[in-house]
Amino acid sequence: MNLELINSVACGFIAAWAFWCVVSGKVRDGILGKLIYSTIAISAYVVTTGHNNFLFGPTVAALTLHIALALAGIRHLFMVTYWQRVRAWLCRRLNCEHCAACDKTR
C-alpha cells in the first residue's frame, strides 16, 4: 500500500462519516455543527477526487492527520450508535459497585 492509497481511503471514510453526521437524526449538533460536518465532507471529497499534483504526494503529517480524523469518525459512530448497548452489557457482566447503582443494568 502506498501513501496515496491510504490517504484516499482515509479521506473517503472521513467524507462518509461527515455526510452521515449531516443526515443522521442521532447527531444533534445544531445548525453550526451540521455546517462544520458539511464542510468536512465536501473538503474530504475534494481531496479524494481532486487532481493533485502527482509529483508531490501527501506528506506524512497530512496522512497522519487524515487517519486520526478517520479514527475520530469511527469512534464517533461507535459512541452514537452502539455505546449505550455496550455499556449496559458491560454493567451486567462486571457487576461492580459503580454498576450496581446503574439503571441501565435492568
TILUM-831107 format. One record per atom (N, C-alpha, C): x, y, z; atom name. Coordinates in Angstrom, 3 decimals, padded with zeros to 6 digits, always signed. Layout:
BEGIN
+----------+----------+----------+------+
!        X !        Y !        Z ! atom !
+----------+----------+----------+------+
!        X !        Y !        Z !   CA !
...
+----------+----------+----------+------+
% end
This chain:
BEGIN
+----------+----------+----------+------+
!        X !        Y !        Z ! atom !
+----------+----------+----------+------+
! +000.840 ! -001.177 ! +000.000 !    N !
! +000.000 ! +000.000 ! +000.000 !   CA !
! +000.883 ! +001.238 ! +000.000 !    C !
! +000.572 ! +002.158 ! -000.859 !    N !
! +001.333 ! +003.391 ! -000.879 !   CA !
! +000.577 ! +004.488 ! -000.134 !    C !
! +001.239 ! +005.611 ! +000.074 !    N !
! +000.648 ! +006.699 ! +000.852 !   CA !
! -000.585 ! +007.290 ! +000.186 !    C !
! -000.600 ! +007.368 ! -001.127 !    N !
! -001.756 ! +007.932 ! -001.826 !   CA !
! -003.000 ! +007.078 ! -001.616 !    C !
! -002.852 ! +005.769 ! -001.650 !    N !
! -003.988 ! +004.882 ! -001.444 !   CA !
! -004.504 ! +004.985 ! -000.012 !    C !
! -003.603 ! +004.994 ! +000.962 !    N !
! -004.012 ! +005.136 ! +002.355 !   CA !
! -004.703 ! +006.476 ! +002.568 !    C !
! -004.173 ! +007.534 ! +001.974 !    N !
! -004.767 ! +008.858 ! +002.088 !   CA !
! -006.154 ! +008.890 ! +001.457 !    C !
! -006.323 ! +008.266 ! +000.312 !    N !
! -007.625 ! +008.252 ! -000.351 !   CA !
! -008.658 ! +007.476 ! +000.451 !    C !
! -008.262 ! +006.340 ! +001.017 !    N !
! -009.184 ! +005.552 ! +001.829 !   CA !
! -009.589 ! +006.329 ! +003.083 !    C !
! -008.621 ! +006.956 ! +003.744 !    N !
! -008.921 ! +007.737 ! +004.946 !   CA !
! -009.834 ! +008.914 ! +004.619 !    C !
! -009.551 ! +009.629 ! +003.533 !    N !
! -010.393 ! +010.762 ! +003.144 !   CA !
! -011.782 ! +010.295 ! +002.721 !    C !
! -011.880 ! +009.138 ! +002.091 !    N !
! -013.185 ! +008.597 ! +001.735 !   CA !
! -014.011 ! +008.287 ! +002.971 !    C !
! -013.370 ! +007.704 ! +003.995 !    N !
! -014.099 ! +007.427 ! +005.229 !   CA !
! -014.484 ! +008.716 ! +005.942 !    C !
! -013.604 ! +009.704 ! +005.933 !    N !
! -013.923 ! +010.992 ! +006.549 !   CA !
! -015.132 ! +011.618 ! +005.865 !    C !
! -015.167 ! +011.569 ! +004.540 !    N !
! -016.307 ! +012.125 ! +003.802 !   CA !
! -017.592 ! +011.370 ! +004.135 !    C !
! -017.526 ! +010.041 ! +004.214 !    N !
! -018.711 ! +009.245 ! +004.543 !   CA !
! -019.187 ! +009.533 ! +005.967 !    C !
! -018.254 ! +009.621 ! +006.911 !    N !
! -018.612 ! +009.915 ! +008.295 !   CA !
! -019.252 ! +011.290 ! +008.430 !    C !
! -018.653 ! +012.294 ! +007.805 !    N !
! -019.192 ! +013.645 ! +007.908 !   CA !
! -020.563 ! +013.733 ! +007.238 !    C !
! -020.748 ! +013.036 ! +006.112 !    N !
! -022.051 ! +013.020 ! +005.464 !   CA !
! -023.078 ! +012.353 ! +006.363 !    C !
! -022.700 ! +011.257 ! +007.030 !    N !
! -023.599 ! +010.591 ! +007.959 !   CA !
! -023.989 ! +011.531 ! +009.100 !    C !
! -023.024 ! +012.317 ! +009.592 !    N !
! -023.322 ! +013.271 ! +010.664 !   CA !
! -024.312 ! +014.338 ! +010.209 !    C !
! -024.251 ! +014.720 ! +008.948 !    N !
! -025.172 ! +015.727 ! +008.429 !   CA !
! -026.575 ! +015.169 ! +008.310 !    C !
! -026.731 ! +013.957 ! +007.802 !    N !
! -028.069 ! +013.429 ! +007.518 !   CA !
! -028.675 ! +012.623 ! +008.666 !    C !
! -027.887 ! +012.240 ! +009.654 !    N !
! -028.406 ! +011.408 ! +010.739 !   CA !
! -029.166 ! +012.240 ! +011.764 !    C !
! -030.269 ! +011.713 ! +012.221 !    N !
! -031.014 ! +012.356 ! +013.284 !   CA !
! -030.417 ! +012.104 ! +014.652 !    C !
! -029.512 ! +011.134 ! +014.750 !    N !
! -028.877 ! +010.817 ! +016.025 !   CA !
! -027.843 ! +011.857 ! +016.438 !    C !
! -027.288 ! +012.566 ! +015.473 !    N !
! -026.273 ! +013.574 ! +015.754 !   CA !
! -026.994 ! +014.909 ! +015.939 !    C !
! -026.982 ! +015.409 ! +017.152 !    N !
! -027.697 ! +016.642 ! +017.476 !   CA !
! -026.683 ! +017.730 ! +017.799 !    C !
! -026.045 ! +018.264 ! +016.783 !    N !
! -025.032 ! +019.295 ! +016.974 !   CA !
! -025.491 ! +020.669 ! +016.520 !    C !
! -026.740 ! +020.805 ! +016.147 !    N !
! -027.257 ! +022.101 ! +015.733 !   CA !
! -026.853 ! +022.458 ! +014.314 !    C !
! -027.266 ! +023.648 ! +013.928 !    N !
! -027.005 ! +024.107 ! +012.561 !   CA !
! -025.517 ! +024.324 ! +012.327 !    C !
! -024.836 ! +024.901 ! +013.296 !    N !
! -023.399 ! +025.134 ! +013.142 !   CA !
! -022.636 ! +023.820 ! +013.012 !    C !
! -023.001 ! +022.827 ! +013.799 !    N !
! -022.366 ! +021.513 ! +013.690 !   CA !
! -022.610 ! +020.878 ! +012.334 !    C !
! -023.847 ! +021.006 ! +011.832 !    N !
! -024.151 ! +020.447 ! +010.510 !   CA !
! -023.346 ! +021.153 ! +009.426 !    C !
! -023.160 ! +022.467 ! +009.560 !    N !
! -022.332 ! +023.187 ! +008.587 !   CA !
! -020.873 ! +022.742 ! +008.648 !    C !
! -020.380 ! +022.514 ! +009.864 !    N !
! -018.997 ! +022.042 ! +010.009 !   CA !
! -018.838 ! +020.660 ! +009.388 !    C !
! -019.786 ! +019.759 ! +009.670 !    N !
! -019.718 ! +018.425 ! +009.081 !   CA !
! -019.837 ! +018.490 ! +007.558 !    C !
! -020.670 ! +019.406 ! +007.051 !    N !
! -020.784 ! +019.560 ! +005.596 !   CA !
! -019.464 ! +020.016 ! +004.990 !    C !
! -018.799 ! +020.949 ! +005.672 !    N !
! -017.502 ! +021.418 ! +005.188 !   CA !
! -016.476 ! +020.293 ! +005.195 !    C !
! -016.465 ! +019.499 ! +006.252 !    N !
! -015.541 ! +018.362 ! +006.312 !   CA !
! -015.840 ! +017.379 ! +005.193 !    C !
! -017.124 ! +017.078 ! +004.972 !    N !
! -017.495 ! +016.113 ! +003.932 !   CA !
! -017.085 ! +016.608 ! +002.552 !    C !
! -017.346 ! +017.864 ! +002.271 !    N !
! -017.013 ! +018.404 ! +000.950 !   CA !
! -015.509 ! +018.452 ! +000.749 !    C !
! -014.771 ! +018.927 ! +001.759 !    N !
! -013.319 ! +019.022 ! +001.591 !   CA !
! -012.672 ! +017.646 ! +001.495 !    C !
! -013.163 ! +016.668 ! +002.252 !    N !
! -012.607 ! +015.316 ! +002.140 !   CA !
! -012.914 ! +014.714 ! +000.782 !    C !
! -014.104 ! +014.987 ! +000.257 !    N !
! -014.449 ! +014.503 ! -001.077 !   CA !
! -013.536 ! +015.126 ! -002.131 !    C !
! -013.260 ! +016.419 ! -001.990 !    N !
! -012.383 ! +017.095 ! -002.958 !   CA !
! -010.966 ! +016.541 ! -002.879 !    C !
! -010.492 ! +016.289 ! -001.660 !    N !
! -009.151 ! +015.708 ! -001.518 !   CA !
! -009.115 ! +014.314 ! -002.144 !    C !
! -010.206 ! +013.551 ! -001.966 !    N !
! -010.250 ! +012.191 ! -002.502 !   CA !
! -010.277 ! +012.192 ! -004.026 !    C !
! -011.076 ! +013.055 ! -004.610 !    N !
! -011.253 ! +013.034 ! -006.072 !   CA !
! -010.469 ! +014.103 ! -006.790 !    C !
! -009.849 ! +015.011 ! -006.047 !    N !
! -009.136 ! +016.123 ! -006.676 !   CA !
! -007.919 ! +015.652 ! -007.452 !    C !
! -007.568 ! +016.444 ! -008.422 !    N !
! -006.394 ! +016.133 ! -009.239 !   CA !
! -005.199 ! +016.861 ! -008.642 !    C !
! -004.627 ! +016.253 ! -007.646 !    N !
! -003.458 ! +016.836 ! -007.008 !   CA !
! -002.246 ! +016.665 ! -007.902 !    C !
! -001.271 ! +017.492 ! -007.684 !    N !
! -000.033 ! +017.382 ! -008.430 !   CA !
! +000.626 ! +016.054 ! -008.062 !    C !
! +000.797 ! +015.161 ! -009.034 !    N !
! +001.301 ! +013.824 ! -008.734 !   CA !
! +002.787 ! +013.808 ! -008.423 !    C !
! +003.500 ! +014.909 ! -008.619 !    N !
! +004.914 ! +014.951 ! -008.261 !   CA !
! +005.099 ! +015.078 ! -006.757 !    C !
! +004.144 ! +015.686 ! -006.083 !    N !
! +004.217 ! +015.856 ! -004.635 !   CA !
! +003.047 ! +015.117 ! -004.016 !    C !
! +003.336 ! +013.954 ! -003.458 !    N !
! +002.300 ! +013.160 ! -002.811 !   CA !
! +001.961 ! +013.724 ! -001.444 !    C !
! +001.052 ! +013.067 ! -000.765 !    N !
! +000.692 ! +013.549 ! +000.571 !   CA !
! +001.853 ! +013.388 ! +001.540 !    C !
! +002.031 ! +014.360 ! +002.377 !    N !
! +003.117 ! +014.283 ! +003.356 !   CA !
! +002.699 ! +013.366 ! +004.501 !    C !
! +003.667 ! +012.972 ! +005.265 !    N !
! +003.390 ! +012.091 ! +006.391 !   CA !
! +002.508 ! +012.801 ! +007.419 !    C !
! +002.715 ! +014.102 ! +007.612 !    N !
! +001.901 ! +014.847 ! +008.570 !   CA !
! +000.445 ! +014.902 ! +008.120 !    C !
! +000.210 ! +015.149 ! +006.844 !    N !
! -001.163 ! +015.188 ! +006.336 !   CA !
! -001.803 ! +013.809 ! +006.401 !    C !
! -001.039 ! +012.791 ! +006.101 !    N !
! -001.548 ! +011.425 ! +006.194 !   CA !
! -001.922 ! +011.086 ! +007.632 !    C !
! -001.080 ! +011.477 ! +008.585 !    N !
! -001.380 ! +011.238 ! +009.989 !   CA !
! -002.643 ! +011.983 ! +010.408 !    C !
! -002.795 ! +013.210 ! +009.949 !    N !
! -003.987 ! +013.984 ! +010.266 !   CA !
! -005.240 ! +013.318 ! +009.718 !    C !
! -005.196 ! +012.857 ! +008.485 !    N !
! -006.357 ! +012.211 ! +007.879 !   CA !
! -006.714 ! +010.907 ! +008.598 !    C !
! -005.724 ! +010.123 ! +008.952 !    N !
! -006.002 ! +008.869 ! +009.651 !   CA !
! -006.563 ! +009.141 ! +011.047 !    C !
! -006.013 ! +010.145 ! +011.733 !    N !
! -006.531 ! +010.489 ! +013.062 !   CA !
! -007.973 ! +010.972 ! +012.973 !    C !
! -008.285 ! +011.753 ! +011.978 !    N !
! -009.655 ! +012.217 ! +011.795 !   CA !
! -010.577 ! +011.066 ! +011.428 !    C !
! -010.087 ! +010.133 ! +010.628 !    N !
! -010.888 ! +008.944 ! +010.303 !   CA !
! -011.143 ! +008.101 ! +011.552 !    C !
! -010.146 ! +007.955 ! +012.408 !    N !
! -010.340 ! +007.206 ! +013.646 !   CA !
! -011.302 ! +007.928 ! +014.592 !    C !
! -011.245 ! +009.247 ! +014.603 !    N !
! -012.219 ! +010.004 ! +015.397 !   CA !
! -013.629 ! +009.781 ! +014.859 !    C !
! -013.758 ! +009.671 ! +013.559 !    N !
! -015.062 ! +009.378 ! +012.968 !   CA !
! -015.566 ! +007.997 ! +013.345 !    C !
! -014.674 ! +007.025 ! +013.351 !    N !
! -015.066 ! +005.666 ! +013.754 !   CA !
! -015.519 ! +005.674 ! +015.210 !    C !
! -014.776 ! +006.376 ! +016.062 !    N !
! -015.153 ! +006.470 ! +017.474 !   CA !
! -016.496 ! +007.160 ! +017.621 !    C !
! -016.699 ! +008.220 ! +016.888 !    N !
! -017.962 ! +008.948 ! +016.965 !   CA !
! -019.130 ! +008.065 ! +016.535 !    C !
! -018.958 ! +007.337 ! +015.453 !    N !
! -020.010 ! +006.411 ! +015.016 !   CA !
! -020.312 ! +005.374 ! +016.096 !    C !
! -019.284 ! +004.819 ! +016.705 !    N !
! -019.473 ! +003.813 ! +017.743 !   CA !
! -020.189 ! +004.407 ! +018.952 !    C !
! -019.769 ! +005.588 ! +019.392 !    N !
! -020.368 ! +006.197 ! +020.573 !   CA !
! -021.835 ! +006.542 ! +020.346 !    C !
! -022.175 ! +007.000 ! +019.165 !    N !
! -023.556 ! +007.377 ! +018.884 !   CA !
! -024.431 ! +006.148 ! +018.680 !    C !
! -023.902 ! +005.136 ! +018.016 !    N !
! -024.731 ! +004.010 ! +017.602 !   CA !
! -024.755 ! +002.874 ! +018.613 !    C !
! -023.615 ! +002.478 ! +019.157 !    N !
! -023.534 ! +001.242 ! +019.929 !   CA !
! -023.181 ! +001.396 ! +021.400 !    C !
! -022.685 ! +002.547 ! +021.867 !    N !
! -022.123 ! +002.643 ! +023.196 !   CA !
! -023.137 ! +002.344 ! +024.298 !    C !
! -024.361 ! +002.791 ! +024.180 !    N !
! -025.340 ! +002.561 ! +025.240 !   CA !
! -025.586 ! +001.065 ! +025.453 !    C !
! -025.688 ! +000.320 ! +024.365 !    N !
! -025.881 ! -001.128 ! +024.492 !   CA !
! -024.646 ! -001.820 ! +025.046 !    C !
! -023.462 ! -001.387 ! +024.608 !    N !
! -022.219 ! -001.981 ! +025.106 !   CA !
! -022.043 ! -001.659 ! +026.584 !    C !
! -022.363 ! -000.441 ! +026.976 !    N !
! -022.243 ! -000.056 ! +028.383 !   CA !
! -023.199 ! -000.870 ! +029.256 !    C !
! -024.420 ! -001.040 ! +028.811 !    N !
! -025.379 ! -001.850 ! +029.572 !   CA !
! -024.897 ! -003.291 ! +029.678 !    C !
! -024.352 ! -003.839 ! +028.609 !    N !
! -023.822 ! -005.206 ! +028.631 !   CA !
! -022.647 ! -005.306 ! +029.608 !    C !
! -021.736 ! -004.316 ! +029.565 !    N !
! -020.601 ! -004.316 ! +030.492 !   CA !
! -021.070 ! -004.221 ! +031.936 !    C !
! -022.071 ! -003.392 ! +032.190 !    N !
! -022.588 ! -003.262 ! +033.558 !   CA !
! -023.195 ! -004.578 ! +034.040 !    C !
! -023.888 ! -005.280 ! +033.162 !    N !
! -024.459 ! -006.574 ! +033.552 !   CA !
! -023.356 ! -007.594 ! +033.813 !    C !
! -022.320 ! -007.586 ! +032.995 !    N !
! -021.250 ! -008.571 ! +033.120 !   CA !
! -020.320 ! -008.310 ! +034.294 !    C !
! -019.948 ! -007.047 ! +034.528 !    N !
! -018.960 ! -006.734 ! +035.553 !   CA !
! -019.529 ! -006.802 ! +036.960 !    C !
! -020.741 ! -006.348 ! +037.131 !    N !
! -021.422 ! -006.426 ! +038.422 !   CA !
! -020.603 ! -005.744 ! +039.524 !    C !
! -020.046 ! -004.554 ! +039.254 !    N !
! -019.235 ! -003.836 ! +040.240 !   CA !
! -020.095 ! -002.832 ! +041.015 !    C !
! -019.467 ! -002.129 ! +041.995 !    N !
! -020.228 ! -001.184 ! +042.812 !   CA !
! -020.801 ! -000.054 ! +041.973 !    C !
! -020.014 ! +000.441 ! +041.039 !    N !
! -020.496 ! +001.531 ! +040.180 !   CA !
! -021.691 ! +001.067 ! +039.359 !    C !
! -021.614 ! -000.146 ! +038.865 !    N !
! -022.683 ! -000.665 ! +038.021 !   CA !
! -023.905 ! -001.107 ! +038.815 !    C !
! -023.745 ! -001.357 ! +040.112 !    N !
! -024.883 ! -001.766 ! +040.929 !   CA !
! -025.915 ! -000.654 ! +041.023 !    C !
! -025.449 ! +000.602 ! +040.995 !    N !
! -026.360 ! +001.728 ! +041.050 !   CA !
! -026.837 ! +002.161 ! +039.668 !    C !
! -026.311 ! +001.549 ! +038.658 !    N !
! -026.645 ! +001.918 ! +037.272 !   CA !
! -028.026 ! +001.398 ! +036.916 !    C !
! -028.866 ! +002.274 ! +036.378 !    N !
! -030.198 ! +001.839 ! +035.976 !   CA !
! -030.209 ! +001.152 ! +034.614 !    C !
! -029.107 ! +001.168 ! +033.914 !    N !
! -029.022 ! +000.552 ! +032.600 !   CA !
! -028.842 ! -000.962 ! +032.680 !    C !
! -028.573 ! -001.487 ! +033.870 !    N !
! -028.352 ! -002.931 ! +034.013 !   CA !
! -029.645 ! -003.702 ! +034.037 !    C !
! -030.722 ! -003.049 ! +034.264 !    N !
! -032.012 ! -003.744 ! +034.383 !   CA !
! -032.810 ! -003.680 ! +033.127 !    C !
+----------+----------+----------+------+
% end
